[in-house]
Amino acid sequence: MKTRIVLLVTVVCAALLFSTQSTFAQSTCGATVTVSSGDTLVRIAQRCGTTVAALLAANPQIADPNRLLVGQVLTVPGSSNPATPSVVTIYPLGGAPGTQVTVIANGLPINATVNVGVGLRNAGFATLQQLATDAYGGLQSVVTIPSTAAGGQVYVVTVTTPTGQSVTAQGFFVVGGAQVPTPAPSGTLFDRANIYLIALEDAGSSGQAVGCNDSAIPVVRTFTPTVAPLTAALQILLSLGSNPYYGESGLYNALYQSSLQLDSVNIVNREAIIQLSGQLVSGGVCDVPRLQAQLQWTALQFTTVERVRVFVNGQPLEQLLSAQ
């Protein structure tokens, strides 16, 4: 008798669990769907009357299609959601001339032929591709930033529909380009150098690898001709302001919360000794290597510099950051 009761309870619990899961799995999909335990893109696509490709196009934030997060909210593409605006996203948001850029569009007319173009911001664009959207108004493609692009320029990707509607993605910031000069004690004047910013979660694919899976990216800046380009570059880096991102490039500035000024730069036996003063503020554990990389690589770009030491208010930078 005792054994039968245990079996009965087990069967009832299993039935309730199956009923709960089935009810949730068959719930109606609206403009969005919330990922539940056991969900995959295939199951969600079947449940919501769409395809895996359309889900990926509508949700570029999905890093790994094979690993969804429980509680994650996904956009459901399709004509059943007419209020969905047309959106075009690109990745990466910055890089050298000739960079290949992934373009993902959603909310476009269904099964329509659209034009995809690239051009300088506010200067028109040239059509590179004619593509057909899928049954859910999405598309994915790859375009190439012109090899003739110059450092500091902003290019945009634009998708134009048959009705003439144009949807423009966030700008692509061109980095690199001109070769950075080497400072020399000859009295030669220099008018440009790199400052370094951070491409978050780039994993070293676009520049120098930095802790927390980021990259340090060079951005060419010009300045009044001087015999001290490192000094000029550091002054520009420290004066970028309180915006965490550099223009519309998507590149991150870990120094944005700090209020620092450059007191002196001395290069002795190929070691750059940088003296700063003011308030140093780190945004967290990952901002520590980012902040260090921005200062150090801005100095290490020059062939006359092999090592870098940075002091803030007379104290070593590493010591101050370890205390934050």
C-alpha distance (Angstrom), angle and dihedral (degrees) to the residues before:
residue distance angle dihedral
M1 . . .
K2 3.79 . .
T3 3.78 90.9 .
R4 3.81 92.1 52.1
I5 3.83 91.4 52.0
V6 3.82 91.8 52.6
L7 3.79 91.4 49.0
L8 3.78 91.6 48.1
V9 3.81 92.1 51.7
T10 3.80 91.1 47.8
V11 3.79 92.3 51.1
V12 3.82 92.4 47.2
C13 3.85 92.2 49.3
A14 3.78 91.7 48.1
A15 3.80 90.5 49.4
L16 3.80 91.9 50.4
L17 3.81 91.6 48.3
F18 3.79 92.0 49.1
S19 3.80 90.8 47.2
T20 3.80 92.4 50.7
Q21 3.79 93.3 48.1
S22 3.80 93.2 45.7
T23 3.79 92.5 48.8
F24 3.80 91.3 50.7
A25 3.81 93.2 44.4
Q26 3.80 91.4 52.9
S27 3.81 95.0 46.9
T28 3.81 115.8 131.0
C29 3.82 116.2 -92.3
G30 3.77 116.8 -134.0
A31 3.79 129.7 173.6
T32 3.83 86.5 -47.3
V33 3.79 138.4 23.2
T34 3.81 128.9 -154.2
V35 3.80 117.5 -133.8
S36 3.80 113.4 -121.3
S37 3.78 131.6 -168.5
G38 3.79 110.8 -66.9
D39 3.80 94.4 18.0
T40 3.79 120.1 140.7
L41 3.78 129.9 -179.7
V42 3.80 89.1 -105.7
R43 3.81 92.5 54.2
I44 3.80 92.8 45.4
A45 3.82 91.2 48.2
Q46 3.80 91.2 51.3
R47 3.80 92.3 45.8
C48 3.79 94.6 47.7
G49 3.79 98.6 40.3
T50 3.79 96.3 -114.4
T51 3.81 138.9 100.1
V52 3.79 134.6 -100.1
A53 3.81 90.4 -117.3
A54 3.81 91.2 53.1
L55 3.82 91.6 48.7
L56 3.81 91.2 51.1
A57 3.81 91.4 48.2
A58 3.80 91.0 50.1
N59 3.81 93.9 45.7
P60 3.82 110.2 44.6
Q61 3.83 89.0 165.1
I62 3.83 89.8 76.4
A63 3.80 102.5 107.8
D64 3.81 97.4 -177.7
P65 3.85 118.4 22.6
N66 3.79 88.9 -157.9
R67 3.81 95.3 56.8
L68 3.80 118.1 53.6
L69 3.79 122.1 177.0
V70 3.78 119.9 -121.7
G71 3.82 107.3 -115.2
Q72 3.81 92.9 23.6
V73 3.80 111.9 140.6
L74 3.80 115.4 -137.1
T75 3.78 129.4 -167.3
V76 3.80 113.5 -119.1
P77 3.83 109.8 -144.5
G78 3.78 123.8 -149.2
S79 3.78 146.3 95.0
S80 3.83 89.7 -81.5
N81 3.80 86.7 79.2
P82 3.84 103.9 54.7
A83 3.80 91.6 164.4
T84 3.83 91.2 66.9
P85 3.82 106.7 113.6
S86 3.77 122.3 -133.5
V87 3.79 108.7 -98.4
V88 3.80 131.5 -177.0
T89 3.80 120.5 -168.9
I90 3.79 130.8 -178.9
Y91 3.79 137.1 -163.3
P92 2.96 132.4 -124.7
L93 3.80 103.0 28.7
G94 3.79 94.6 -156.7
G95 3.77 141.8 21.9
A96 3.78 147.3 118.6
P97 3.81 126.3 -50.8
G98 3.80 109.7 -76.2
T99 3.82 94.1 32.8
Q100 3.80 115.1 153.8
V101 3.80 110.6 -127.3
T102 3.80 125.9 -159.7
V103 3.81 112.7 -135.2
I104 3.83 121.3 -158.5
A105 3.81 120.4 -177.9
N106 3.79 130.5 -176.2
G107 3.80 136.4 176.7
L108 3.80 94.7 37.6
P109 3.83 124.3 136.8
I110 3.80 111.6 -69.9
N111 3.83 118.8 -102.7
A112 3.79 91.5 -6.1
T113 3.81 132.6 141.9
V114 3.79 111.6 -116.8
N115 3.80 134.3 179.5
V116 3.79 120.8 -123.1
G117 3.80 115.6 -158.9
V118 3.80 140.4 172.5
G119 3.78 128.2 -152.2
L120 3.77 146.9 136.8
R121 3.78 114.6 -67.7
N122 3.83 111.5 -91.4
A123 3.80 91.1 3.7
G124 3.80 104.2 88.6
F125 3.79 126.6 -105.4
A126 3.77 141.3 -111.7
T127 3.81 119.3 -124.1
L128 3.79 109.2 -117.5
Q129 3.79 102.1 171.6
Q130 3.80 142.6 18.8
L131 3.79 108.8 -149.8
A132 3.80 137.2 173.8
T133 3.79 119.5 -126.2
D134 3.79 118.1 -132.2
A135 3.79 129.3 -113.5
Y136 3.81 89.4 -79.9
G137 3.79 99.6 48.2
G138 3.79 95.7 -100.7
L139 3.77 137.1 122.0
Q140 3.79 139.5 176.1
S141 3.79 127.3 -159.6
V142 3.79 145.0 145.2
V143 3.81 126.1 -115.1
T144 3.79 130.7 -178.3
I145 3.79 125.9 -128.5
P146 3.84 107.8 -128.2
S147 3.79 114.3 -92.7
T148 3.81 87.3 -134.9
A149 3.82 92.2 63.3
A150 3.79 115.5 122.9
G151 3.77 128.5 -136.4
G152 3.80 112.5 -90.5
Q153 3.81 95.4 27.7
V154 3.82 121.8 123.9
Y155 3.81 118.9 -139.9
V156 3.80 124.3 -169.1
V157 3.80 132.4 -156.7
T158 3.80 113.9 -138.7
V159 3.82 129.3 -168.9
T160 3.82 116.3 -158.6
T161 3.83 121.6 -162.7
P162 3.83 126.7 -147.6
T163 3.83 89.1 -99.3
G164 3.79 91.0 58.0
Q165 3.80 96.3 -104.7
S166 3.81 110.9 147.7
V167 3.80 122.7 -155.6
T168 3.79 117.0 -169.2
A169 3.80 127.3 -159.8
Q170 3.77 126.5 -139.2
G171 3.80 112.2 -74.9
F172 3.82 124.4 -86.3
F173 3.82 109.8 -135.2
V174 3.81 114.1 -145.3
V175 3.78 113.4 -137.4
G176 3.78 130.4 -175.1
G177 3.76 117.1 14.4
A178 3.79 107.9 130.2
Q179 3.80 117.0 62.1
V180 3.78 112.8 -111.7
P181 3.82 114.7 -121.5
T182 3.78 124.2 -123.3
P183 3.80 114.6 -117.7
A184 3.79 112.2 -120.2
P185 3.80 133.7 -178.1
S186 3.79 91.3 -124.8
G187 3.79 96.5 99.5
T188 3.81 92.4 -108.4
L189 3.80 113.0 153.4
F190 3.81 120.9 -126.5
D191 3.80 126.0 -164.3
R192 3.84 103.6 -174.4
A193 3.79 143.8 39.1
N194 3.78 139.9 155.4
I195 3.75 127.9 -90.7
Y196 3.80 116.3 -163.1
L197 3.80 126.1 -127.1
I198 3.81 133.1 172.4
A199 3.80 129.6 -101.0
L200 3.79 101.9 -157.1
E201 3.82 117.5 -131.6
D202 3.81 90.8 -3.0
A203 3.84 91.1 129.2
G204 3.80 94.0 -145.2
S205 3.81 94.3 -62.1
S206 3.83 94.4 122.4
G207 3.80 102.2 30.8
Q208 3.79 145.6 -21.1
A209 3.82 111.3 -15.6
V210 3.81 113.2 -113.2
G211 3.81 130.6 -171.6
C212 3.82 118.3 -82.8
N213 3.81 91.2 41.1
D214 3.82 96.1 -70.9
S215 3.81 136.8 128.1
A216 3.81 133.0 -131.4
I217 3.82 107.8 -131.6
P218 3.83 125.7 -163.0
V219 3.80 118.2 -131.1
V220 3.81 118.2 -170.2
R221 3.80 115.3 -129.5
T222 3.78 127.7 -178.4
F223 3.79 126.0 -144.5
T224 3.79 142.3 168.5
P225 3.84 108.4 -57.8
T226 3.80 110.1 -89.1
V227 3.81 141.4 162.5
A228 3.84 88.8 -128.8
P229 3.83 108.7 61.6
L230 3.83 93.4 161.6
T231 3.79 90.3 58.1
A232 3.80 90.8 48.4
A233 3.83 92.5 47.9
L234 3.81 92.7 50.1
Q235 3.79 91.7 48.5
I236 3.80 90.4 53.0
L237 3.82 91.8 47.1
L238 3.80 92.2 51.5
S239 3.80 93.0 47.5
L240 3.82 99.2 54.4
G241 3.80 91.2 110.3
S242 3.79 135.5 -135.1
N243 3.82 98.7 -50.1
P244 3.82 108.7 110.6
Y245 3.81 90.9 -146.4
Y246 3.77 129.6 57.9
G247 3.78 106.7 -117.5
E248 3.80 109.4 -65.4
S249 3.79 94.4 -37.6
G250 3.80 95.3 103.5
L251 3.82 88.4 -129.9
Y252 3.79 114.1 137.6
N253 3.82 126.7 -130.3
A254 3.82 110.7 -153.5
L255 3.83 89.5 -169.6
Y256 3.79 94.5 63.6
Q257 3.82 95.1 104.1
S258 3.81 94.1 46.6
S259 3.77 126.5 87.9
L260 3.79 104.6 -151.7
Q261 3.77 135.8 154.5
L262 3.78 130.6 -163.2
D263 3.81 113.9 -113.2
S264 3.79 100.7 174.5
V265 3.81 146.3 -20.4
N266 3.78 122.4 -153.8
I267 3.80 127.6 176.2
V268 3.80 111.1 -155.1
N269 3.81 121.2 172.4
R270 3.82 90.0 -16.0
E271 3.80 91.9 -52.5
A272 3.81 118.4 120.1
I273 3.80 112.3 -144.2
I274 3.81 109.5 -163.3
Q275 3.81 120.2 -168.0
L276 3.81 116.9 -162.1
S277 3.78 132.3 175.1
G278 3.79 134.5 -166.3
Q279 3.79 134.2 53.1
L280 3.80 121.2 -23.5
V281 3.82 115.9 -159.5
S282 3.79 124.4 179.5
G283 3.81 120.3 -160.0
G284 3.82 94.3 -144.9
V285 3.78 144.2 -60.3
C286 3.80 94.8 -46.5
D287 3.81 93.0 47.7
V288 3.81 90.3 63.5
P289 3.84 96.9 72.1
R290 3.81 90.4 36.1
L291 3.79 93.0 54.9
Q292 3.80 92.2 45.6
A293 3.79 92.0 48.3
Q294 3.80 93.7 51.5
L295 3.80 92.6 54.6
Q296 3.79 97.3 38.1
W297 3.79 98.5 46.1
T298 3.78 91.8 45.8
A299 3.82 84.8 61.9
L300 3.81 98.2 36.4
Q301 3.82 92.6 57.5
F302 3.79 87.5 82.1
T303 3.81 118.5 81.5
T304 3.82 90.7 -139.0
V305 3.83 89.7 64.6
E306 3.81 122.9 73.3
R307 3.81 100.7 154.9
V308 3.80 134.2 30.6
R309 3.80 132.7 -156.2
V310 3.79 119.9 -176.1
F311 3.81 125.2 -165.1
V312 3.81 127.0 -170.5
N313 3.80 115.7 -161.9
G314 3.81 87.5 -16.3
Q315 3.83 95.2 -53.8
P316 3.83 125.1 108.9
L317 3.80 112.7 -98.5
E318 3.83 92.8 -129.5
Q319 3.80 91.3 54.8
L320 3.80 92.9 51.5
L321 3.80 93.7 46.4
S322 3.80 93.3 49.1
A323 3.80 88.9 56.8
Q324 3.83 93.6 54.2
